[in-house]
Amino acid sequence: MVSDAVAETLARCWLEGWNGEDVDTIMLPFAAEVVFSSPFVSRVTGDPARTEIDGREALAAYVSDALARSPGIRYTLDATYTGSDAVVLVYSCRRPDGRTKRGADFMRVDPDGQVVEWRCHYGQYPSS
């Protein structure tokens, strides 16, 4: 089971990093060999077949770009779930125009508590 300390660190780095627009804080718990998957990867890369980013450095560049493309978005962490080797963060994302979107991020961790896999999932309905 993922320890409370690891889950709290992931949640804190994720929430403080995104709301503070701080790439270094977001990336703190990620392993060098992390694999990231999101429906937005293809939009950013321009390759409709691409859904993954490999490696910490490439992920940091993606996160930096995401922050630059979406200034003023604020996140609320709604729930944190732990499993045998993963943490799921469920959140609400409020855009500057007032719209809110929900999502869930799955983060699998290695025995040292470093994230080796990060998969983003976004709610489709309802959306306000």
Residue, then its C-alpha position, 0 to 999 in steps of 0.5 A: m500500500v502506498s504510504d500516507a506520506v507518499a500520497e500527501t507529498l504527491a497531492r501537495c506537489w501537484l496542488e501547490g505546483w499547478n496553482g502556483e504555476d511552478v514546474d519545479t514543485i510539480m515535477l519534484p516527485f517524478a522519476a527520471e523514467v516517468v511515462f506520462s499520458s494525456p488526451f492533450v499530448s496530441r494537441v500540444t505535439g500536433d501528432p494525433a497518434r501521440t498520447e504519451i511523453d517519455g522521461r522527466e525532462a520531456l515531461a517538464a517541458y510539457v508541463s511548462d508549456a501547459l502552464a503557459r497555455s493556461p494562465g489563471i486556472r485554479y485547481t481544487l483537490d476533491a479526493t485522494y485515493t491510494g492503492s497498492d502502488a498508485v495514487v489517484l487525485v480527483y480534482s476540479c479545474r476552474r478556468p478564468d471564464g468560470r467554466t469548471k472541468r473535473g479530472a482524475d490523475f493516476m500516478r503509479v509509484d516505485p518503491d521509493g515513492q517516485v512517480v513512474e507513470w502518470r495518466c490523466h483522465y478528464g470528465q466529459y459530463p456534466s461540465s459547467 
